[in-house]
Protein backbone atom coordinates (compact mmCIF):
# COMPACT_ATOMS: atom_id res chain seq x y z
CA UNK A 1 0.00 0.00 0.00
CA UNK A 2 1.38 3.43 -0.98
CA UNK A 3 0.98 6.42 1.33
CA UNK A 4 1.68 10.03 0.43
CA UNK A 5 2.03 12.12 3.57
CA UNK A 6 2.11 15.91 3.82
CA UNK A 7 2.79 17.74 7.07
CA UNK A 8 2.79 21.50 7.63
CA UNK A 9 3.19 23.41 10.89
CA UNK A 10 3.19 27.20 11.04
CA UNK A 11 4.31 29.22 14.06
CA UNK A 12 3.48 32.94 14.10
CA UNK A 13 5.09 35.25 16.67
CA UNK A 14 3.79 38.63 17.87
CA UNK A 15 7.29 40.10 17.47
CA UNK A 16 10.29 38.93 15.45
CA UNK A 17 12.34 36.39 17.42
CA UNK A 18 15.65 34.56 17.06
CA UNK A 19 14.93 30.93 16.14
CA UNK A 20 17.00 28.63 18.33
CA UNK A 21 18.22 25.37 16.74
CA UNK A 22 15.34 22.99 16.03
CA UNK A 23 15.18 19.19 15.95
CA UNK A 24 12.73 17.99 13.31
CA UNK A 25 11.46 14.41 13.60
CA UNK A 26 9.25 13.98 10.55
CA UNK A 27 11.14 11.33 8.56
CA UNK A 28 9.11 8.15 8.24
CA UNK A 29 11.01 5.17 9.53
CA UNK A 30 12.23 2.54 7.12
CA UNK A 31 12.20 -1.08 8.24
CA UNK A 32 11.07 -4.52 7.05
CA UNK A 33 7.43 -3.36 6.92
CA UNK A 34 7.85 0.12 5.51
CA UNK A 35 10.03 1.45 2.69
CA UNK A 36 10.64 5.18 2.27
CA UNK A 37 10.43 6.15 -1.42
CA UNK A 38 10.74 9.93 -1.15
CA UNK A 39 11.15 12.61 1.51
CA UNK A 40 11.46 16.40 1.34
CA UNK A 41 11.78 18.83 4.26
CA UNK A 42 11.47 22.60 3.78
CA UNK A 43 11.27 25.58 6.10
CA UNK A 44 10.34 29.23 5.73
CA UNK A 45 12.61 30.97 6.45
CA UNK A 46 15.12 28.62 4.87
CA UNK A 47 17.50 27.14 7.44
CA UNK A 48 21.11 28.31 7.33
CA UNK A 49 22.25 24.76 8.02
CA UNK A 50 20.97 21.25 8.47
CA UNK A 51 22.65 18.25 10.11
CA UNK A 52 21.11 14.79 9.65
CA UNK A 53 21.47 12.43 12.60
CA UNK A 54 20.04 9.21 13.98
CA UNK A 55 18.81 9.20 17.58
CA UNK A 56 19.20 6.41 20.16
CA UNK A 57 15.99 4.75 18.92
CA UNK A 58 17.15 4.67 15.28
CA UNK A 59 14.97 7.57 14.11
CA UNK A 60 16.19 10.10 11.56
CA UNK A 61 16.48 13.61 12.99
CA UNK A 62 17.22 16.88 11.22
CA UNK A 63 18.89 19.57 13.31
CA UNK A 64 18.26 22.99 11.75
CA UNK A 65 19.70 26.36 12.65
CA UNK A 66 18.76 29.86 11.55
CA UNK A 67 20.18 33.37 11.64
CA UNK A 68 18.44 36.69 12.15
CA UNK A 69 15.04 37.37 13.61
CA UNK A 70 11.78 36.12 12.13
CA UNK A 71 8.06 36.66 12.69
CA UNK A 72 7.08 33.12 11.71
CA UNK A 73 8.40 29.63 11.08
CA UNK A 74 6.80 27.19 8.65
CA UNK A 75 7.96 23.54 8.62
CA UNK A 76 6.77 21.37 5.74
CA UNK A 77 7.50 17.71 5.07
CA UNK A 78 6.38 15.53 2.20
CA UNK A 79 6.99 11.79 2.01
CA UNK A 80 5.98 8.64 0.18
CA UNK A 81 6.14 5.26 1.86
CA UNK A 82 5.16 1.74 0.85
CA UNK A 83 3.74 -0.49 3.56
CA UNK A 84 4.36 -4.21 3.02
CA UNK A 85 2.69 -5.63 6.14
CA UNK A 86 -1.08 -5.66 5.59
CA UNK A 87 -1.96 -6.17 9.27
CA UNK A 88 -0.85 -3.10 11.26
CA UNK A 89 -2.10 -4.73 14.48
CA UNK A 90 0.00 -7.90 14.18
CA UNK A 91 2.13 -7.33 17.27
CA UNK A 92 2.05 -7.74 21.06
CA UNK A 93 2.15 -4.54 23.11
CA UNK A 94 4.67 -4.52 25.95
CA UNK A 95 2.60 -4.05 29.15
CA UNK A 96 5.00 -1.28 30.28
CA UNK A 97 3.71 0.84 27.39
CA UNK A 98 -0.01 0.17 27.77
CA UNK A 99 -0.56 3.44 29.71
CA UNK A 100 0.80 6.95 29.38
CA UNK A 101 3.25 8.17 30.44
CA UNK A 102 5.43 5.22 29.42
CA UNK A 103 7.88 3.93 32.00
CA UNK A 104 11.22 2.61 30.89
CA UNK A 105 13.26 0.17 32.99
CA UNK A 106 16.17 1.78 34.87
CA UNK A 107 18.78 -0.20 32.94
Secondary structure, DSSP 8 states (H G I E B T S, - for coil): -EEEEEEEEEEEEEEEEE---EEE------SSSEEEEEEEEEEES--SEEEEEE-TTS-EEEEEE--SEEEEEEEEEEEEEEE--S-TT-S---GGGSSSS------
